[in-house]
């Protein structure tokens, strides 16, 4: 018996030692991955901004040169103006729109919410193309509905067009933030105010705005950051109105001034970094407004309020639907606006400037790879950081590195990848080292990696939130019974978090289909992407083909979203049956 006990004890210790070794290796591997795809590329970008084109250290000379060049300073001022105006308009519209859905009894809330989120399924360039078909020189609205009005004209190609496109682009993000903030209000405060006879206007100012102020601040900084760093809308409807995002492209691709491209990239990071820090602080403070005793808001009857709210939501949703209708119509008629007969020829995508259906197929492949590998890596990383109870320092470092990509604009990621992966040897902070990852440059792998990093943080938060809901007793019981942690992961954790895993997969796929900024510097002549082809077709004047490609991307993303909703609905039903049993 003693021999058996000793044998069992040895086996148990060996099993624990093996689990411990696997866990440490897993965390170290995650840190090493972030070192290769995040830390070193950003360090290379940072170093490049303080170097001359020949590699010599010049300190702040590049920044001094930038802010002493009138045309570049004008681009910076233009970007601030665009971002500020977009923030005011987009957040205001999103707040009122979310308020109407949460605090009134209007009908059709599901449709209005769908309409608000529809721009998420389209590339940002599409919004600009749609505006051209509606308000351009031959636009449906400018030449059709208002063509007979003397002096009616919209100067679309400049700040007006960029702001309109950016509002469409940022509205869904602001709407989602305000929707969550308004749903978190405590109705007990309103009951107390009604009892005391406080006027509705004063209730709105003192209770409603106070309870959503952190969500409002978060929305302001998120929208400002998105519009400050966006490339798609200024590229399509910007005309000669330069902004920082287009300056980066011109400096790197047009003039081959890598050091100035890095300098502008550093400038682009600053507002995104501020937005990231503010967003993190406001999320923590917003949570303090919600407690277990909080009561959901009770909507009172008010026909006048509901009628006005319905009119507002209908107007906003109609504008969004008009954007998508214009693109679909432009892709389906022969020659806009001279021959409006229907045709399918534009969907053949035979334009030589966009690589046609090949680019669309490439995007499907890249998006699928991004979704699969992004979901696997993100969920395993979140599990290791959240559930492993050892190596607290590595876990905190992993969590920090997992959140940082949220503060890095896509253009900066793409630019840093060019500087880092394209060089066999790199100089980082004064040290020359061999680059073992150079082989990835110019391959589909680097496009997939850039996409995963660009969208990683949101997926990581989704996975972490799902893992936090699981009882830690699962791991403790498995450990006490000598069950390896990876068996617990596959048999318990993964099945219970499957809805979150599917949500992450859908999120990676949809965003990989529409993104331009993260891959604009990384695609090759042999592997063009659908979103990039829209830019190329727009440059060549093939707007109908660009519209057709946009329709294909939107249809693909909507199909993926519908599949996700259908599968998660089935999973919820199965979970409910299992819980009832």
N, C-alpha and C positions, 0 to 999 in steps of 0.2 A: 504493500500500500504506500509506504514511504517513497519507494522508487517512482510509482505512478504520480504521486503528488508532486515530486520534484520535477518529473518530466513535464507535467501540465504547467507547473510554475515557470519552467524555462521557456516552454512554447508561448505562454502568455506574455512573458517579458520580451521575447523575440518579436511577437506580433505587435506589441506596443512600440517597440523600437522601430520596426518597419513602418508603422503608421506615422510615427513622429518624423522619420526620415523623408517619407513621401510628402508630408505636409510642409516641411521646411523647404524641400526641393521645389514644391509647387509655388510657394510664396516668392522664393528667390527667382524662379523662372519668370513670374509676373513682373517683378521689379526689373529684370534684365530686358524683357520685351519693351517696357516703357522707356528704358534707357536707350534702346536702339531706335525706337520709332517716335519718341517725343523729346527726351532730354537732349540727346546729341544733335538732332536736326535743329532744334531751337537754339542751342549753344552755337552751332555753326552760323545760323542767321544772325545772331547777336554779334558774333565776332566779325562777320562780313560788314556789318554796319559801321564798324570802327576801323576799317581798312581801306587803303587805296586800291585801285583796280589791279595793281601789281602785287598786292598782298602785304604791303608795309602798313604798320600801325599809324593812324593819323588822328586818333582821339575823336573829338567831336566835330572835326572838319566837315564831314558829310552832312551832319545836322545843321551846321552853320551855313553851309552852301545851300541846303534845301530852303531854309528860312530867309535867305538873302536873295533867292531867285523869285522875282515877282510872279511869274506864271505858276510856280509850284505853290507859293503862298496862297495865290488865288484859288488853287484847287483845294487847299486845306479849308479856306473860308467857305468855299462852295459846299464842301462836304458837311461842315458844321451847320450851314443854313438848311441843307436838304434834310439832315438828320433831325434838326430841331423842329422844322415844320411838319415832318412826317410824324414825329412823336406826339406833337400837340393834336393833330388831326386823328391819327390812328387810335391813340389811347382814349380820346374823347368819344369817338364813335363806338369803340369796343366797350367802354364802360356803360354807355346808354343802352347799347344793344344787349349786353349781358343783364343789365338791370331789368329790361323789358321781359326777358325770358324767365328771370328768377322771381321778380316781384309783382308780376301781373298775371291775369287769367287769359291771356290771348291764346287763340287756337293755332295749331300748326307749329308748335315749338320744335318738334323733331325736324321738320323741314327747314326752319330757320337756322337751327344749329348745324345741320348738314351744309346749308348754303354758306354759313360763316367759315366752315372748315375746308370748303372746296379749294381755295387757293393753295392749300398745302400739297395738293396732288399735282401741281403744275410747276414747271420751271419758271424762275423769275422773269426770264426773257419773254415768256408768253404774255405776261401782263402788258409789257411794252408793245408787243406786236398787236395785241387786241386793241389797245388804245389808238394805235396807228390806223386800224381799220374803222374805228369809231370816230376819232377826232382828227385824223390826218388830213392831208390835202384832198384826198378822195374818200374821206370817211363817211360812214353811213349817217352819222348825226350831223356833221358839219355841212355836208352837201345835200343831205336828204331832208331831215326834219327841220333844220334851221338854215338850209341853203338859201332860202328866199329872204332871210333877214339881213338887211344891209349892215355891214360892219361886223357881223358875227364871225369871230375867228378865235381859235385857241392856239396859242404858240406852243405846240406840243413838244417840239424838239428842243428841250432845254430844261430848266428847273421845274416848270409846270408839269411836263410829262414825267420826269423822274419822280417827283413827289407823288403824283397820282399812282404810278406803278408801285412805289414803295409802300404807300398806304394799303394797297391791295395785298402786297406781300406780307406786311407785318400785322395786319388786322387779325388774322386767326390766332397768332401767338398772344397778342394782347387780350383778345376775347377769352381764350382759355384761362389766362391768369385771373381776369376779373370774374369769370364764372365761378372759379374755385373760391375766390375771396368773398363774393356775395353769398354763396351757399354756406359759408362758415359763420354767418352772423347769428347772434343769440336773440331770439324773439322776446325773451324775458325783459330785455331793456326797452323794447317798444311797448310792451304791456305796462311797464312802470310809467313810461312817458305819457301814454294815453290816459292812465289813471290820474296823473297830475295835470292833465289838460294841455300838454305841450303841443304847439302847432306842428303840422306835418313838415313844413319847410325847416323848422328848427330841429325836428327829429332827424331829417335828412342830413343837415349840416353837422349835428353833434353826435349822432349815433351811427348813421350809415357810413359817412365819410371817415369817421374815426375808426370804425371796425374794419374798413377795407384799405386803410391808408398804406399799410405795408405791401399789400397786393398792388396798389396803385403805383407805389414807388418802384416795385419790381417790374411792372409792366412798362413804366417810363424808361428805365435803364435798358431793358431787353430790347424794346423797339428802337431806341436810340442806337444801340450797338449794332443791331441787324441792318438798319438803314445806313449807318456810318460805313460799314464794311462791305455792303452788297456790290456786286460787279454786274449782274445781269441787266437790271433796269437801266443804269447809266449807259451801258454799252449799246442798248437798242434805241432808246429815245433821248439820250443825252446830247446828241449833236456835237457842237463845239464846246459844250459846257463840261469842263473837266472836273473830276473828283479824284479822291485818293486811290480808290480801287482801280480806276482806269489808268491812273498815273503809274501804278505798280506794273501793270501789263506793258505800258509803253516803255518804261525804263528798262525792263528786263528783255522783252521780246523785240520791241522796236529799236531801241538804242543800245542794247547789250550792256547797259550800265548796271551790273549786278550789285555793286556797292550802294547805289542810290535806290535800287529796288529793295534791298535789305533795310535801308534807312526808312523808307516809306512803310515797309512792313512793320517795323518797330513802332512807328507812329500809329498804325492801324490797331496794334495790340492794346494801346493805352486805354481808349474808351471801353473796349471789350473787357479789359481787366477790371476797370472800375465798376462796370455793370455786373461782372461776376461777383465781386466782393460785396456790393450792395445787395444783390439778389440773395446771397448766402445769409447775410445778416437779417434781411427782411423775412425770409422763410422761417427762421427760428422764432422771430418775434410774432409773426402771424399765427403761429401755432399756439401761442399763449392765450389767444382770444377764444380758443375752442376748448371746452371742458366736457366732462361726462354729464354735467348737469345742463348743458346748453340745449335750447329748444330750437327746432327748425322754424324758419319764418312762416307765419300763417298769412296767406294772401287774403285781403279783404275785398269785398265787391265794390267795384267802381267802374261803371260803363264808360265814362268819359276818358278816364286814364287808360283803360284797355283799348279803346278805339285809337287814341293817339299813339299808343305803344305799337299797335298792330300796323298803323300807317308807317311809322318809323322803320320797323323791322322789314316791312314789305319793300320800302324804298331802298334800304341798304342791300337786302338780298337780291332785289331786282337789278341793282347796279352790278353786283357780283355775277349774277346769272347772265347779264348782258355781255360781260367780258368773255365768258366761256362760249356763249352763243355766237358772238362775232367771230371767234377763232374757228369754231366748228363750221360756220357758214362760209368763211373765207376759204377754208380747205375743201369745200364741197362745190364751189361754183367755178365756172371756166375762167373768166377774167373779171375780177372785182374792179369797179362797180359797173363795167360796161356790158358784160354778158353774164347774167345771174343764173343761167341754166345750170342744172346740177351735173356733176361729173365726179368720177373716181380717180381721174388721172393724177391728181396731186398726191394721192396716197401711194402711188407707185414709187414715189421718191426717187425719180431718175435724175435729180439735180447732181451735177458733177461736183458741186462745192460741198455737199453734205454727206457723201458716201451712202446715201439712201438707206435702204433696209439693212445694209451691213452694219451701219452705226447703231441702228435700233437693236439688232441682234447682239451686238457687242455690249450695249447697255444692259440688256436682259442678263447676259452672262455675268457681267461685273456686279450687277445688283444682286443676283442670286448668290454669288460667291461672298459678297459683302454680308448678306443676310445670314448665310450659314455659318461662316467662320466668325463673323462679328458676334453672333448670338452665342456660339460655343465659348469663345474666349471671354466675353463679357460676363456670362453667367458663372463660369468656373471662377473667374477673378472675384466676382461679388461673393460667391460662396466661400472662397478661401479667406477673404478679408472679413466677412461677417461671421462665419461659423467656426473657424479655427480659433481655439482659445489660447494658443501659445504665441510667442514671438510678437508681442504687442507693438514693438517699434516698427517691425516690417509691415505689419497690418496698417498702422497709421500712415506710413509712407505710401503704401499701396493705395489707400483711400485718397490721400492728397493727390497723387498722380492720376487717379481715376477721375477726379473732379476738374483738374487743370484744363483738359481739352475744351471744356465749356467756355473758357476765356480766350481761346485761340481762334481767330477768324479762319475760314477755309482758305482764303488767299495766302495767308501767312503759312499755313500748313503746307500747301503746295509749293510755295517759294522755298521754304526751309528744306523740303525734300529734294528740290533741284540742287541746292547748294551742298547737301550732305551726301545723297546717294549717287550723284553723278561723278564724284571724285574718288579715284583709287586710294588717294591719301588726302587726309583732311587736317586742317590746322584749327584746333579748338582751344581758345584761350591761351595761345602761344605754344601749344604742344602739337607736333606733327605725328599723327598716328595712322596706321594702316586701316583701311575701311573694308571689313569683310562683307559688308552688305551692298557693295557696289554692283554686284551682279543683278540686283533687283531693278536697277534703273532701266527704263525703257520697256518694262514688261507689264503685263496685266496685274501682276502681284502688287506693284507699287501703287496702282490706282485703287485696288481693293484695300490695301493697308491705309492709304490716305482717307478713304471713305469711312473705314471702321473707326479710325482715330477721331475724325471730324464729328461723328455722331455717337461716339462711345459714351460720353458722360450721361446723357439722358437715358440711354439704355441701362447703364450701370445703376442709376438711381431707381429705375423701374425694378431691376432685379433685386436690389438691396431692400426696397420697400416690401416686395413679396417675401423675401427671406426673413425679414423682421417679424412678419406675422406668424411664422412657424414657431411652435413651442421648442425651447432648447432641450426639453426632456427627451426628444427623439435622439439627439446626439449623446446625451448623458446615459440613457438606457442602453443604446447600442455599444457605447464604450465599456459600460459595466459588464455587458454580456460578451465582450471580446469580439464584437462584430467590427470589421474594418470600416473606417469612415467612408471609403469610396462605395462600399455596398449600400450603406445608409443613403448616400447621395443618389445613387441610381434607383433604389427601390422605394424611397420615401420622399426625399427632398424634390427631386426632379418631377415626379408625377404630380405632386401637390402644387408645384409652381408652374405647371405647364401653360396655363393661360397667360402668365407674365412672359414666359419664353416665347410664345406665339406673338404676343404684342411687340416684343423686342425684334423678332424676325420681320414682322410687317414694317416696323419703324425703320429698320436698316434698309430694307428693299425700297420702300417708297422714296426715302431721302436720297438713296444712291441713284435712283432714276432721274431725279430732278436737279441734283447739284451741278454747279458749274465751277464755282470758286475754288473748291478743293482740288479739282483735277485739270484746271485750265492750263497749268504748266506741265502736266505729267502725261497727257495722252500723246500717242505717236501717230505718224502718218498711216501706219498699218493698223492702228487700233483706235479709231475715232468713236466717240460716244454720241448718243442721241442728243443730249442737251448741248454738247459742243457743236454738233452739226447744225443746230438751230441758229447759233451765233454765226457760223460760217455762211449759212444760207441767207441770213439777214444781211450780212456784209455784201453778198453778191446780188442782193435785190430780189431773191427768190422767196418772197414773203408767203406765197401760197403753200410752197413746200414746207417752209418753216412752221406754218400753221398746222399742216397735216401731221408733221412730226410731233407737235405739241399735243394734238388730239390723241395720237397713239400713246404717248406717255401718260396722259390723263386717264384714258380708258384702261390702260394696264394697271395703274395704281388704284383705280376705283375697283377693278375686279379683285385685286389682291386684298383690298380692304373688305369687300363683301365676303370673300372666302374666310378671312380672319374672323369676321363677325359670326359667320355661320358655324365655324368650328368651335369658337369659344361658347356659343350658345348651346351646342351639343354637350360640351364639357361641363357647363354649369348644370345642365339637367342631370347628367350622370353623377355629379358631385352631390346634388340635392337628394337623389335617390339613395346614394350611399350613406349620407348623413341620416336620412329618415330610417334606414334599416338599422 
